[in-house]
């Protein structure tokens, strides 16, 4: 009997849905936009009703495109950004800022809780060692503390459920209130070693209200990746999702980057099949970038998130780093060139940029386009540094700024920005001193960006593997769903069977020394920004 799996990925601005065969082949794909609301600077919100409606429309669309029979769908699974959803006791949206009743999602990139994150970090609680010593404002405890301060304790008590977006989706699909180990460990500081909530943490930061009723608001039923949720799809959800069968298996929700790791890090590649999983890094690069490294033992790394036990691959520790808004930054530069409209994506305009760079290199007698950036240097943290500095106050820097009034000059700036993101990845890898990284497995939208891919191979001097399936996040969800449905007995078996093949991009040795020098400049820019901050802080203190 033919079996199919539906994978749902709720990204920053769109929902993507794929149907996979039980052999791991992508049979069809559809996408729907999701609206983003910006009530104030640094605030980004969405509607859970809007997200669910987009999910349902997308599933119906992909079923229609493929002609897939709903009865052949064995399981469905969900991945999503690490956004915070708030519902009332009746599981209806509870507004997070009060202006619109249906705006009940604080998105992952929302930085309204920066001060709350600083407050939590100053407590020095032992759980902070699992986030490199510094909790990010993109995680859930700071956002919940912001809600208490700005909406009030009584309002927070009226919240029946506060949960990650991927867990909202499984709740909406099954009516089973469960949480994914992946989401609560990585974004809520659930103790993965003790397999419990540390009540002292929530009391210390002033959120003991969330501990009432047996942790009902934050979750008391924690499921592993590859587990089945409840008794499957409810009749209501099955009908909304295009007539799927009630009782269809629903697999545990997964954070989108971790699903990308599941779907890519074990893909087959010439010359690399024998490389142990703990010497590979999954780089999930889209709107933001997430760097995932696995190990067999617990290894604390300052400035990195984790290590977390069994949040991606069972029995392995995961150390996570990242770059916030990296893909958005590349789009931003292209928009300044006038190459993109508001709905375009960065790789769609690359051909013209690459042609421009190739022409400039030929005119200047340069053998590689890389060398066009010798006088242009970028620090890319326009949205703060997630790793390894864990500093939300860092900002972007540009050395070599001229009056950019031609496509050539903007193209060079774009290339310098791409290179800067690769230097940021090198900075992250060098910080993971306990990990030996011999290959990068690159998934997400930026895998289509040829400049980005080659820059990472060259700057890190390791091969970059591109999975044959463009949709590694969806493939990772299929891995979890196939396990939940019983096709495989373990997640690791499902990964090995379903991850598929990959293309290898090798580093260019001719530019290694050039990028070493550029990387040294990159690190000087970081030190310069720290020095400027110290000087200005000293002047401010003197005036006070």
N, C-alpha and C positions, 0 to 999 in steps of 0.2 A: 504493500500500500504506500503510495507516494505521500510524503510528509513535508510540510513547509513550515517555516518559522517567520513570524512578522517581528521586525525590529523597529523600534521607535527611538529617535534621538531628538530631544528638544534642545536646540541650540540657543544662542543669544537672541537671534532675530528670526529664526525659522524653525519649523518642524521638518524632519526628514524621516521618511519611512521606507524600509526595504523589505522585500520578501526573499528569503533564502531557502534553497533546497536543503535536504538533510545531508548533502555532500558539501555544503558550504558555498554553493554558487549563488550569486546575486541574480535573481530572476526578474526583478523590477524595482522601480524606485519612483518616489514622488516627494514633492516638497510643498509646504505652505508657509506663508509669512506669519509672524507673530508680532503684534504691535508692542512697542516700547513707549512708556510714558516717562517724562522727565519733569516732575513737579518743582524741582529746584536744582541748582548746581550740585554735581556729585551724587544726585539721586536718580536711580533708574528703577522703574517699577513695571510690573506686568499684571495681567488678570489670569487667575487660575481657570476661570470659566472660558476665557479666550484661548488659553493654551489647550484645554481639553477639546474645544470645538475644532481647533486647527488639527489636533491629533486625529480626531474622528474623520474630518474631511480628507486628510492625507491618507489614512488607511483605506477609506472608500475609494479614493482615486487610484491607489496602487492595485487594489483588487480588480478594479475595472480595466486598468491598463494591461494587466497580466492575464486576465481571465481566470485567475486562481479561484478554485472552488473553496468557499469558506469552510466546508466540512473537512478539507485537507489540511487546514491550518492546525498544527499540533500544539503550538504555544506562541505566546506573544510576550515581549519584554520591553522595558523602558530604560533609557539612559537620559540624563538631563544635566544641565548646568547646576552648580551648587548654589541655587537660589532658594530663599526662605519663603515658605508659603504659610499663611495664617488663616485658620478657619475657626468658626464659632462652634458651639456644642452641637449644632445641627449640621455641621460640615458645610456651611455656607461661607462665602468669602467674608473676611473681616478686614476692613481697610487699614493699611499700615500707616497712612499719613492723614486720613480723615477727609480728604478733598473729594474722593470718588469711592463709592462703596465697593466697587468691584476691583479696585487696585489693591490686591492683597498679596502680591509677591514683591519682596525686595530682592532685586537681581544680584547676581554674584559680583558684578563690577561696581555696585553701589558702595561709595566710600563715606556715607553719612556718619558711620560709627567709628571714625578714626580716633576721636578722643576716648571713646569707650574702650577701644582696643589698647590704647596707651594705659588706661587705668588698670585693665586686667593684667597687662604685662608687668606692671609695677608690683602686683601681688606676689610674684615669684612662686606661684603655686607649682607643685611638682609636675602637674600635667603639661606645663608649658615646655618641658624638656622634649616633648613629642612634636613640637612645632618650631624647633630650633631656638626656643627661648622667647619667641615673639609671635603672639597671635595676630593674624592679619585681620583688618577690618572687613575683608571679604568672607570671613568665616561667620558662623551663626551666633555664638555667644555675644560678641560686641553688638550685633544688630538687635538681638533680643534686649540687651541692656539699654540701647537707644530707645527702643519701643517703650520700655518701662519708664524711662525718664521723660519721654516726650508725649506718650499717650496715657501714662499713669498705671499704677499697680492694679486698680480696679479693671481697667481695660484689659490688661494682661491676664487677669483672672477670667475674663470673659472669653479668652481664647481657648477653645476646646482642644485644638490641635495646632502645634507649631512643628513643621516638618520640612525636610528637603523636597525639592520639586520631584525628584525621581520617586520618592516615597508617597507623595501626593498622587502621582499617576497610578501606582499600584493600589492605593486606597480607593481611588475613583473607579478603578477597573473591577475590584473584587469586593469592596466593602469590608476588607480585612485590614485592621489598623496594625500594620507592622512597619518596621524600619530596617533598612539595609545596613549591615555591618559596615559596608563601604562608606556610606554617607555619615553615619553617626560617629565613627572613629575619626574619619578624616576632617570633618567640618564641625563637629560638636564636642570633641574631646572625650568621647566615650572611651573608657579604659580597655584597650584591646587585650592586654595581658590578663587583667582580672576579670574580663568579660562582664563589666558592670559600670553603671554610672557612679562616679565619685561625687557623693553628695556634698563633700566639703568644698569642692570647687564652686558649685552653684551657690552655696551659702556665702562663700568668701566674696563673690562678685555681686551679691545682692539679688540673686534670682532664685531664692529658695521657693518662691511660689510655684516654680516649675516642677518641684519635687512632690507636690501634693497629689493625692489619689494614686499613689503607686507609680509615679512618673508618667501618668497618663498623657500629659500634654506633649512631652518630648519622646515618649515611646517606651514601652515595656517589653515588647516582643521584637527581638532582634534576629534577623535572618541572614544567612550566608549567601554569597553569590552562588547561583546555581540551585538555590532552594525554590520550591513552588510556594506561591502566596495563597493562603486560604484554600478555597475550593474552586478557584478559577474565576473566569468572567461571570459576572452577574448577568441576568437576562437583560437588564437595562443597558449595561455597557456593551454587551454582545450585539444588541440591535443598533446602538449608536455607531459601533465600529464596523458597519457594513454587513451586518447579518452573520457575524461569526457565531459559532456554537456556544451556548451557555456552558460553563464548566471548562472551556478551553484553558489550558494551563497558562498561568501568568508567572513569569520568573521574577525574582527579587530585583528591585531597581538598582541601578549602578550610576555613579557619577560619570559624566561623559568621557572625561580623559581616561579614566580607569577602564572603561569599556574599550576605548581605542587601544589601550595597552593589551587587553585580552585578545583583541582581534589582529594584532600586528607583531608582537614581540617574538612569537614562535613561527613566523612564516618562513618558508624554505627559501634559501638563497645560495647560489653557487659559491662554494668554498667556505661557507659559514654555518652549515647545518650542524656541525659538531661543536659550535661555540656554546658554552654553558649559558643558561638563562641569566645567571648573575653577572655575566660580563657583557650583557646587552643593555642598552637604554632605549626605552620607548619615548619618542618625542611626539607629542600630540599637539600639532601646531595649527591653530585656526584663528579665531578672534583673539584668544590669548594662547600661550604655550605652556605645556605641562611636561616636565621631564621625570620619568619614572624609572627607578633603578631598584632591582630586587636583590636580596641577600638571604643566606641561610641562617644568619645569626643577627642579633640585635646590635646595631651600630648607630649611636647617636651622632648626628652631624649638625653643628651650629649653623643656623641660617637656613636649614632645610626642614621640611615637614616630615614627621615620622621619627623613627621607623614605626610602621603600623603592621601588626600581625594579621595575615590572612584577609586583607581588604581587597586584593586583586587576585592573587594566586594563593590557594590554601597552603598553610604551613610555611610560607615565605614572608619575610619582612619587606615592606615597601618604603623606600625613601623617595620623597616627592619634592621637586623644586619647580619653579616656573617663572614666566615673564608675563606680566599683566598687560593686556591690550596690545600685544605685539602685531597681530594681524591688522588690528584697527589702525596702528601707526603706519603700516605700509599703505593702506588705503588712503590715509590722511595725506601722505606725501603725493600720491597720485592725483588726489583731488585738487591739491594746490597746483598741479601741472595742468589741470583742466582735462585730464585724460579719462576721469571717471565721473559718472553721475552718481546720485545718492544711492542708487540700488545696484550698482555694479560691484564686482568683487575684484581683488587685486590681480589675480592671474589672467583675467580677461584682457587686460591692457598691456601685458608683458611683452608681446611680440614687438610692438613699436618701440618700447623702451630698450629692448635688447638690440634691435637693429640700430638704434641711435648710438648706443654704447659701442657696438662693433665698428660703426663708421668712425667714431671719434678715436678709437684705439688704432685703427688703420691709418688715419690721418696723422696721428702722433708717433707712429712707428712702434707701437707697443704690441708685444706678442700676446698679452692677456688683458682683458678688459678690467680685471681686478685692480691694475696699477693706475687706473684713472682717478682713484680716490686718494692718492698720495698726500694731497693737501686738504682733504675734507674728512673730518672725523666727527663721529656722532656718539653721544651717550643716549640710549633709546628709552629711558624710563620716564616717559611723559605721564604715566599713570602710577608712578611710584615703583620701587623695586620690591618684587615678591621674594626673589632668591638671588644670591645667597645673603644679601645684606638685610633683608626683611625691614626695609625702610620705606614706608608709604609717602614720606615727604620728599624723597629724591625726585628730581625733575629732569627733563631732557636738556641736552647740551649740544651745541653745534660749533665746531672750530673750523674756520675756513669759509665763513659766511660771506657771500658776495651778493650783489644785486642780481638775483636769479630772474632773468627776463627772457631766457631762451630754453627750449626743450633740452638742449645739450646739458646745461647747468643743472636743471632739475633731474635729468636722468642720472647724472653723477651723484647727486644728493640721494636719490632713491637707492642706488647701488651701495653707497656708504651706509645707509640705514639698514639695508639687508645684511651687510657685513657686521654692523654693530650688534644686531640680534644674534649672529653667530658667535661674536666675541662674548656676548652675554651667556650663551650656552657653554662656551669654553670656561668662563668664570665659574659657572655652576659645577661643571665636571671636575675642575681642579679643586673645588671645595669638597667634593665627595672623595676625599683622599682614601678612604677605606675601600672604595669601589674601583675596580679596574674596568674601564669601558672600552671595548674593542670594536663595537659597531653601534650605529644609531639606526633604530627602526622608526621611520618617519611616517606618521599618519596625520589626517586632518587636511583642511583645505590648502594649506601652504605646501603640501607635497606636490602640488601642480605648478608651483613657482620654481622654475628652473634655476633662477639666480639664488634663491634661498637654499635649495637642496645642495647645489654645488658649493656654495659658501660654507655650509656646515661641514661638508666633507673636507674641504681645504683647510679651514680654520682649526678643526679638531684633528685633522690628519688621520681619520678613520673612514672606512666605507660607510655609506648611508644606504640603507635598504628601503626600497619603496614597495609596499605590498601591492600585488596585482589588483586587488579590490580597492577601488577609490574610497570606499566607505568602511574604514576599519572600525569606527565606533559602532556602526550597525552590525558589522561582523562579530564584534565582541559581545553585543547583546544576543546575537544568535548562538554564540558559544554558551552563554548562561542559560538561554531558553532550551537548547538541546539537552543540557544537563538536567534542568528541571523536569523536562518531559521524559527523562529516562533513556534517551538514546545513548548517553555516555554515563558511566558511573562516577566520574570525577570531572571537574573543570579542566584540569591539566590534560586529560585524554581528549576532551572536546577541543581544546586549543590546538593540540598537535594534529588533530584530524581536519579541522575546519579553517585554520589560518591561511592556507593556500601558499602560493608562490610569491616571490619578490624579485625586483630588479635591483642590481647593485650599482651604485654610483661611487666611483673611486676618487680619492683625492688627487689633485694635480701637484706633483712634487715641485714644479717650477715656481709656485707662488708660496711655498711654505715659509721661507725666510721673510718674504714681504708681509705676510699676515702675522708672523711673530712680532715684527716691528710695530705693525698697526695695533696689535693687541696690547703692547706696552704703552702706546699712546692712550688706548682705551682705559687702561688702569690709571693713567695719569689724570684723565678727565674726572674719574671718580674721586681721586684725592683732591683735585682742585675744587670740586663742589663741596667736599667736606671742609676744606680750608676756608672757603667763602662763607659757609654757614658759621664756622667758628668766629671769623672776623666780625660778621654782622651781629651775631649773638653777643659778643663782647661789647660792641658799641652800644647795643640796646641796653645791656646791663649797666653800663657806665652812665647812660642818660637817666636811667631809673634811680 
